[in-house]
Amino acid sequence: MENENNEILAKLGQTIKQVRINKKLTLLELEVRTGISEGGISKIENGKKNLAVTTLIKLAKGLEIPLSELLLDF
């Protein structure tokens, strides 16, 4: 179960990072848009931090994409 959770977090983090890079946003710019620290975003992108639904919603809003786009691969 823990391994499956780690895989999910890694995949979600990769998706968030790819969207951020595609939109040419730095970690700092996304921090300003979301209120989530650069370090927190980095941990999420690297699959090292489990995130609440509210955090996921903030990230989607900050990236200016529908929440569903972050979850397409699940």
N, C-alpha and C positions, 0 to 999 in steps of 0.2 A: 504493500500500500504506500509506504513512504517513497519507494522508488518511483511509483506511478505519479505521486504528487510532485516529486522533483522534476520529472519529465514534463509535466503540465506547466509548471512554473517556468522551466527553461524555454519551452515552446512559446508561451505567452510573452515572455521577456524578449525573445528574438523578434516576435511580431511587433511589439511596441518600439523596439530599437529601429527596426527597418522602416516603420512608418515615420519615425522622427527623422531619420537620415534622409528619407525620400523627400520630406518637407523642408530639408535643410535647416533644421532646428538644432541648436546646441542644447546640452543639458541645462545650462543656465537659462536659456530662453524658455524651455519647457518648465523649469522651476518657477519662473515668473508667472507663466500662464496658469499653473496648477496649484502653486503653494506647497508642492512636494519638493523637498531638498534635492539638490544635484546628487548627493550621495544615496539618497533613498531611491531616486530614479535609476541610478546606476545599478544598485542592488537588484531592483526589479528586472531591469533589462538583462542582467546576468543570471537570473533565476535563483537568486540568493535570498529573496524576501517574499514571503507570502503576503498577498495584499487583500484588503477588504474590498467589497463591491464598491463602496464609496470612492476609494482610491482609483479603482478601475474606471469609474465614471468620470472622475476629474481628469484622468489621463486622456480619455476619449475626447472630452471637451477641449482640453488643451491642444490636442492634435487636430482638432476640428474634423473629427470623423464620427460616424455612428458607433456606438458601443459594439454593435453586432460585427463590425469589421474586425475588431480585435479577437472575436470568438469564432471566426469562420472555419478555422481548422479543427474545431472541437466537436 
